[in-house]
Amino acid sequence: MVVPVALTGATGFLGLRLLRQLLGAHRSVTVLAHAGSGDALHRITRFLELTGAPEPLVAELPARIRVVETDLERPRLGLSAPAFHELADGLGAIWHSAGSINLEGDLPQLRRTNVDGTRRVLELAAAGRRKPVVHHVSTAFVAGARRDGVAYEDELDDASGFENAYERSKYEAEKLVHAWSREHGRPVVVLRPSILVTDLPPHPDLPSHPLQVIERILSDVRRTAGPEHERPQHERPQHADPAARHPHGPGPDRRRLRTTVPRPRIRLVGQPDGRLNLTQVEHAAEVMVRLAGRTPSGGVDTYHVVHDRDVPVRTVVSLLEGLAGMSIDLVAGKPDAPSALEALLDFYPGMTAYLGHRRRFDDTRVRTLLGPSAVSAPVDLGYLWSGLGPEEPVPAPTPPPASPTAVPSDRYA
């Protein structure tokens, strides 16, 4: 395509995948990189090298990517007036993927990043002579704290409240997008992915996997609770280098048994029959760019970019148990006498709230437009474990107690 396109968040977990897809559809891409964040082109190049991109594509990057350093929290993106208008007039499409996904963040900071950042991108779109189409990456979790039923693409309200400040900030950003579209009579494509995951192992030159944050939180909680709760060094997951093994290769010998000391046992509020929607980030990026190729309606077109099959909460629990070296029991309500570890986990409600979800995201619109190609490959425990990089075998699920009273309270760490 000859449409000049710009992308924010191009060095992020999703943004790098979006950039690769956009390079397949456009001659060049303008990367709106955060000022002072380092060499964006180098990080993009390393990502493509580590993910097996063709050598000719990597060699062409300096000629096909234009990096403009910006600040999404400042007027005119922190640019001078002439530079801002020159940038705006040269664009035919703007992809806004930058943002904070900090589930434990405070609302004022998340508003500065997610809401004000969106406002600045919309100002750029409004200033452009070509009237660029805006593609806004939101989240399916603007559906808020309603944990059951079906969330539809055209729904956008705060009647159920939100699980955390992150969800609220993304909801407010979407409301801003709708208001801007009405005021200017301009089309916007809103893309709502669910939880994005990959089976590409971690690497210091790659953005963190979103679920790595949970691993760090659980490790921090064990360390804060005292030496008796900290995981022994030999028990901690050893991360593999993605350059050393292909994510779809045979991997480690999963028949090997791990020898472990007894693991601490904790209770988390959740639904044993709950489910979460986790989508491969590579597939999500492909679907988003394909949807962007369709002629917009003129208003706000919203799409749920989600997996067609939810992941059982028990699978997520097994993943957390393996990463943190804990045994987790799902219970209906907060324990009356929480253990030391359980009390510390109360400081991270944004992470644990999703274990109580049984909600489904309707994606009829996407499946109708894209047909069978919208269907994703399965996301199971093996896939998730590979993406977090431990070289140990996939952990065996810990059998839950027969009832909440099957394990005495004093047995919890």
C-alpha positions as CSV (number, residue, x, y, z in Angstrom):
1,M,0.0,0.0,0.0
2,V,1.0,3.6,-0.5
3,V,-0.9,4.9,2.5
4,P,1.7,6.6,4.8
5,V,1.2,4.9,8.2
6,A,2.4,5.7,11.7
7,L,2.6,3.4,14.7
8,T,3.0,4.2,18.5
9,G,4.2,1.5,20.8
10,A,6.2,-0.2,18.1
11,T,8.8,-1.7,20.5
12,G,6.2,-3.2,22.8
13,F,5.0,-6.8,23.1
14,L,2.1,-6.3,20.6
15,G,3.6,-3.3,18.8
16,L,6.5,-5.3,17.4
17,R,4.2,-7.9,15.9
18,L,1.9,-5.2,14.5
19,L,5.0,-3.5,12.9
20,R,6.0,-6.7,11.2
21,Q,2.5,-7.1,9.8
22,L,2.3,-3.5,8.7
23,L,5.6,-3.9,6.9
24,G,4.0,-6.7,5.0
25,A,1.2,-4.3,3.9
26,H,3.0,-1.0,3.5
27,R,6.2,0.2,1.9
28,S,7.3,2.1,5.0
29,V,6.2,2.8,8.5
30,T,6.8,5.9,10.7
31,V,7.5,4.7,14.2
32,L,6.5,7.2,16.9
33,A,9.0,6.2,19.6
34,H,9.1,7.5,23.1
35,A,11.7,10.2,23.4
36,G,14.8,9.1,25.3
37,S,13.8,5.4,25.3
38,G,16.8,4.2,23.4
39,D,17.4,3.0,19.9
40,A,14.0,1.9,18.6
41,L,15.4,0.8,15.2
42,H,17.9,-1.5,17.0
43,R,15.2,-3.1,19.2
44,I,13.0,-3.6,16.1
45,T,15.9,-5.2,14.3
46,R,16.8,-7.5,17.2
47,F,13.1,-8.6,17.4
48,L,13.0,-9.5,13.7
49,E,16.4,-11.3,13.9
50,L,15.3,-13.4,17.0
51,T,12.0,-14.3,15.5
52,G,13.4,-15.6,12.2
53,A,12.5,-12.8,9.8
54,P,13.9,-13.1,6.3
55,E,17.3,-11.5,6.0
56,P,16.2,-9.2,3.1
57,L,13.5,-7.7,5.4
58,V,16.0,-7.1,8.2
59,A,18.4,-5.5,5.8
60,E,15.7,-3.1,4.4
61,L,14.6,-1.8,7.8
62,P,16.7,1.4,7.9
63,A,15.2,2.4,4.5
64,R,11.6,1.4,5.4
65,I,11.3,2.6,9.0
66,R,11.4,6.3,10.0
67,V,11.7,6.9,13.7
68,V,10.3,10.1,15.2
69,E,10.9,10.6,18.9
70,T,7.8,11.8,20.6
71,D,6.2,12.2,24.1
72,L,2.6,11.2,24.2
73,E,2.0,13.0,27.5
74,R,2.9,16.4,26.0
75,P,1.0,18.8,23.6
76,R,2.0,18.2,20.0
77,L,3.7,15.0,21.1
78,G,6.5,17.2,22.4
79,L,7.4,18.4,18.9
80,S,7.8,21.9,17.6
81,A,4.7,23.3,15.8
82,P,6.3,23.0,12.3
83,A,7.5,19.4,13.0
84,F,4.1,18.4,14.4
85,H,2.2,19.7,11.4
86,E,4.7,18.2,8.9
87,L,4.2,14.8,10.6
88,A,0.4,15.1,10.7
89,D,0.1,16.2,7.1
90,G,2.2,13.2,5.9
91,L,0.0,10.5,7.4
92,G,-2.9,8.5,6.0
93,A,-3.3,6.1,8.9
94,I,-2.3,6.1,12.6
95,W,-2.0,3.1,14.8
96,H,-2.1,3.8,18.5
97,S,-0.7,0.8,20.4
98,A,1.3,2.5,23.0
99,G,0.1,2.4,26.6
100,S,0.6,1.0,30.1
101,I,-0.8,-2.5,31.0
102,N,0.2,-2.1,34.7
103,L,-2.7,-3.9,36.5
104,E,-1.5,-2.5,39.8
105,G,-0.9,1.0,38.6
106,D,-2.6,4.1,40.2
107,L,-5.3,5.8,38.1
108,P,-3.7,9.2,37.7
109,Q,-0.6,7.7,36.2
110,L,-2.6,5.3,34.0
111,R,-4.7,8.2,32.8
112,R,-1.6,10.2,31.8
113,T,-0.4,7.3,29.8
114,N,-3.5,5.7,28.4
115,V,-6.0,8.5,28.2
116,D,-3.9,11.6,27.7
117,G,-1.7,9.6,25.3
118,T,-4.8,8.7,23.2
119,R,-5.9,12.4,23.3
120,R,-2.5,13.4,21.8
121,V,-2.8,10.9,19.1
122,L,-6.3,12.1,18.2
123,E,-4.9,15.6,18.1
124,L,-2.3,14.4,15.6
125,A,-5.1,12.8,13.5
126,A,-7.2,16.0,13.6
127,A,-4.3,18.1,12.4
128,G,-3.5,16.0,9.4
129,R,-4.5,17.3,5.9
130,R,-5.1,13.7,4.7
131,K,-7.5,13.0,7.6
132,P,-5.8,9.8,8.6
133,V,-7.9,6.8,9.8
134,V,-7.2,6.1,13.5
135,H,-6.7,2.5,14.6
136,H,-7.0,2.4,18.4
137,V,-5.8,-0.6,20.3
138,S,-7.9,-1.0,23.4
139,T,-8.7,-4.1,25.4
140,A,-11.6,-6.5,25.7
141,F,-11.4,-5.9,29.4
142,V,-13.1,-2.5,29.1
143,A,-16.1,-4.8,29.8
144,G,-15.2,-4.2,33.4
145,A,-16.0,-6.2,36.5
146,R,-19.0,-8.1,35.2
147,R,-17.6,-11.6,35.6
148,D,-20.3,-13.7,33.9
149,G,-22.4,-13.5,30.7
150,V,-21.3,-12.2,27.3
151,A,-19.5,-9.0,26.5
152,Y,-20.5,-7.6,23.1
153,E,-18.4,-5.4,20.8
154,D,-20.8,-2.5,20.8
155,E,-21.1,-2.4,24.6
156,L,-19.1,0.4,26.4
157,D,-20.4,1.4,29.8
158,D,-19.1,1.5,33.4
159,A,-22.3,0.0,35.1
160,S,-20.4,-2.9,36.6
161,G,-17.3,-0.9,37.6
162,F,-13.8,-2.2,36.9
163,E,-11.4,-4.7,38.3
164,N,-8.6,-2.2,38.4
165,A,-7.4,1.2,37.3
166,Y,-6.0,-0.2,34.1
167,E,-9.4,-1.3,32.9
168,R,-10.9,2.1,33.8
169,S,-8.2,4.0,32.0
170,K,-8.7,2.0,28.8
171,Y,-12.5,2.5,29.1
172,E,-12.0,6.3,29.4
173,A,-9.7,6.3,26.4
174,E,-12.3,4.5,24.3
175,K,-15.0,7.0,25.4
176,L,-12.6,9.7,24.3
177,V,-12.3,8.0,20.9
178,H,-16.1,7.9,20.5
179,A,-16.4,11.6,21.4
180,W,-13.7,12.5,18.9
181,S,-15.2,10.5,16.1
182,R,-18.6,12.2,16.6
183,E,-17.1,15.7,16.9
184,H,-15.0,15.4,13.7
185,G,-17.2,13.0,11.7
186,R,-14.2,10.7,11.3
187,P,-13.8,6.9,11.2
188,V,-12.0,5.1,14.0
189,V,-11.2,1.3,14.2
190,V,-11.2,0.1,17.8
191,L,-9.4,-3.2,18.3
192,R,-10.0,-5.0,21.6
193,P,-7.6,-7.9,22.2
194,S,-7.9,-10.2,25.2
195,I,-4.9,-11.3,27.2
196,L,-2.0,-11.6,24.8
197,V,0.5,-14.4,25.1
198,T,3.2,-16.1,23.1
199,D,5.3,-19.3,23.1
200,L,8.5,-17.4,22.2
201,P,10.8,-17.8,25.2
202,P,12.0,-14.6,27.0
203,H,15.1,-12.8,25.9
204,P,16.8,-9.7,27.3
205,D,16.4,-8.0,23.9
206,L,12.7,-8.7,23.8
207,P,9.8,-7.0,25.6
208,S,8.5,-8.9,28.7
209,H,5.7,-11.4,28.3
210,P,2.7,-9.9,30.2
211,L,2.5,-13.0,32.4
212,Q,6.1,-12.5,33.5
213,V,4.8,-9.7,35.7
214,I,2.7,-12.2,37.6
215,E,5.7,-14.4,38.1
216,R,7.7,-11.5,39.5
217,I,4.9,-10.5,41.8
218,L,4.6,-14.0,43.3
219,S,8.4,-14.2,43.7
220,D,8.4,-10.8,45.4
221,V,5.6,-11.9,47.7
222,R,7.5,-15.0,48.8
223,R,10.7,-13.0,49.4
224,T,8.9,-10.3,51.3
225,A,7.2,-12.9,53.5
226,G,10.6,-14.0,54.8
227,P,13.4,-16.5,54.1
228,E,11.2,-19.5,55.1
229,H,8.9,-18.6,52.2
230,E,11.5,-17.8,49.6
231,R,11.9,-20.3,46.8
232,P,15.2,-22.2,46.9
233,Q,17.6,-21.2,44.1
234,H,17.6,-24.6,42.5
235,E,13.7,-24.5,42.4
236,R,13.5,-21.3,40.4
237,P,12.6,-21.5,36.7
238,Q,15.7,-21.3,34.5
239,H,14.8,-19.3,31.4
240,A,15.9,-20.5,28.0
241,D,17.3,-18.4,25.1
242,P,14.9,-18.2,22.1
243,A,17.9,-18.1,19.9
244,A,19.0,-21.5,21.2
245,R,15.7,-23.3,20.6
246,H,12.8,-22.8,18.3
247,P,9.6,-22.2,20.3
248,H,7.9,-25.0,18.3
249,G,10.8,-27.4,18.6
250,P,10.9,-30.5,20.9
251,G,12.0,-28.4,23.9
252,P,13.2,-30.0,27.1
253,D,12.6,-33.6,28.0
254,R,9.2,-33.3,29.7
255,R,9.5,-36.8,31.1
256,R,12.2,-35.6,33.5
257,L,11.0,-35.4,37.1
258,R,11.8,-32.4,39.3
259,T,12.8,-32.9,42.9
260,T,11.3,-30.3,45.1
261,V,11.0,-29.4,48.7
262,P,7.4,-29.1,50.0
263,R,5.7,-26.1,48.4
264,P,3.8,-23.5,50.4
265,R,0.1,-23.7,49.9
266,I,-2.1,-20.6,49.6
267,R,-5.8,-19.7,48.9
268,L,-6.9,-17.4,46.2
269,V,-10.4,-16.3,45.5
270,G,-11.5,-17.8,42.2
271,Q,-13.9,-20.0,40.3
272,P,-12.8,-23.6,39.7
273,D,-15.0,-23.6,36.6
274,G,-13.9,-20.1,35.5
275,R,-12.3,-19.3,32.2
276,L,-10.1,-16.6,30.7
277,N,-9.5,-15.6,27.1
278,L,-5.9,-15.7,26.1
279,T,-4.9,-15.0,22.5
280,Q,-1.6,-15.6,20.6
281,V,-0.1,-12.1,20.1
282,E,1.2,-13.1,16.6
283,H,-2.3,-14.1,15.5
284,A,-3.9,-11.0,17.1
285,A,-1.6,-8.7,15.2
286,E,-2.3,-10.5,11.9
287,V,-6.1,-10.2,12.5
288,M,-5.9,-6.5,13.4
289,V,-4.0,-5.6,10.2
290,R,-6.4,-7.6,8.1
291,L,-9.4,-5.8,9.8
292,A,-7.7,-2.5,9.1
293,G,-7.7,-3.3,5.4
294,R,-11.5,-3.1,5.3
295,T,-13.3,0.1,4.4
296,P,-14.4,1.7,7.7
297,S,-18.1,2.6,8.2
298,G,-17.4,6.2,8.9
299,G,-18.0,6.0,12.7
300,V,-16.4,3.8,15.3
301,D,-16.0,0.1,14.2
302,T,-15.2,-2.1,17.3
303,Y,-13.7,-5.6,17.0
304,H,-13.0,-8.2,19.7
305,V,-9.7,-9.8,18.8
306,V,-10.0,-12.8,21.0
307,H,-9.5,-16.6,21.0
308,D,-12.5,-18.7,19.9
309,R,-11.9,-21.0,22.9
310,D,-11.3,-19.8,26.5
311,V,-8.6,-21.2,28.8
312,P,-9.8,-22.9,32.0
313,V,-8.8,-21.0,35.1
314,R,-7.4,-24.2,36.5
315,T,-4.9,-24.2,33.6
316,V,-3.8,-20.7,34.6
317,V,-3.5,-21.8,38.2
318,S,-1.3,-24.7,37.2
319,L,0.9,-22.2,35.3
320,L,1.2,-20.0,38.4
321,E,1.9,-22.9,40.6
322,G,4.8,-24.0,38.4
323,L,6.2,-20.5,38.1
324,A,6.0,-19.5,41.7
325,G,6.6,-22.9,43.4
326,M,3.3,-22.8,45.3
327,S,0.2,-24.8,45.6
328,I,-2.9,-22.8,45.0
329,D,-6.5,-23.6,46.2
330,L,-9.3,-21.6,44.7
331,V,-11.9,-20.6,47.3
332,A,-15.2,-18.7,47.2
333,G,-14.2,-15.8,49.5
334,K,-11.2,-14.2,51.2
335,P,-10.0,-16.3,54.2
336,D,-11.0,-15.0,57.6
337,A,-7.4,-15.7,58.9
338,P,-5.1,-15.1,55.9
339,S,-1.6,-16.5,56.1
340,A,1.5,-14.3,55.6
341,L,1.6,-14.9,51.9
342,E,-2.1,-14.5,51.4
343,A,-2.1,-11.2,53.2
344,L,0.7,-9.9,51.0
345,L,-1.2,-11.0,47.8
346,D,-4.0,-8.8,48.9
347,F,-1.8,-5.9,47.8
348,Y,-2.1,-7.1,44.2
349,P,-5.9,-7.3,43.6
350,G,-5.5,-6.3,39.9
351,M,-3.7,-9.6,39.2
352,T,-5.9,-12.1,41.2
353,A,-9.3,-10.8,40.3
354,Y,-9.4,-12.5,36.9
355,L,-9.4,-16.0,38.5
356,G,-13.1,-15.4,39.2
357,H,-14.1,-14.7,35.6
358,R,-16.5,-16.8,33.6
359,R,-17.3,-14.1,31.0
360,R,-17.2,-14.7,27.3
361,F,-16.3,-12.1,24.6
362,D,-18.5,-12.2,21.6
363,D,-16.5,-11.9,18.3
364,T,-19.2,-12.6,15.8
365,R,-18.3,-9.6,13.8
366,V,-14.7,-10.7,13.3
367,R,-15.6,-14.3,12.5
368,T,-18.2,-13.1,10.0
369,L,-15.7,-10.9,8.2
370,L,-12.6,-13.2,8.3
371,G,-14.2,-16.6,8.3
372,P,-12.1,-19.7,9.3
373,S,-8.9,-17.6,9.2
374,A,-10.0,-15.9,12.4
375,V,-9.7,-19.2,14.3
376,S,-6.7,-19.5,16.5
377,A,-4.5,-22.5,17.4
378,P,-5.1,-23.9,20.9
379,V,-3.6,-22.1,23.9
380,D,-2.8,-24.8,26.5
381,L,-0.5,-25.2,29.5
382,G,2.4,-26.4,27.3
383,Y,2.1,-23.3,25.1
384,L,1.9,-20.9,28.0
385,W,4.9,-22.6,29.8
386,S,7.0,-22.4,26.7
387,G,6.4,-18.6,26.4
388,L,7.6,-18.0,29.9
389,G,10.8,-19.8,29.2
390,P,11.5,-22.2,32.0
391,E,13.6,-25.1,30.9
392,E,11.9,-27.4,33.4
393,P,9.1,-29.7,32.2
394,V,5.5,-28.5,32.1
395,P,4.3,-28.6,35.8
396,A,1.8,-31.2,36.8
397,P,-1.4,-29.6,38.2
398,T,-1.7,-29.8,42.0
399,P,-4.9,-31.7,42.8
400,P,-7.4,-29.3,44.6
401,P,-8.7,-30.2,48.0
402,A,-12.0,-32.0,48.1
403,S,-13.6,-29.0,49.8
404,P,-12.5,-25.6,51.2
405,T,-12.2,-27.2,54.7
406,A,-10.2,-30.2,53.5
407,V,-6.9,-28.4,54.3
408,P,-6.7,-26.9,57.8
409,S,-6.2,-23.1,57.9
410,D,-2.9,-23.5,59.7
411,R,-1.5,-25.5,56.8
412,Y,-1.4,-22.4,54.6
413,A,1.8,-20.5,54.3
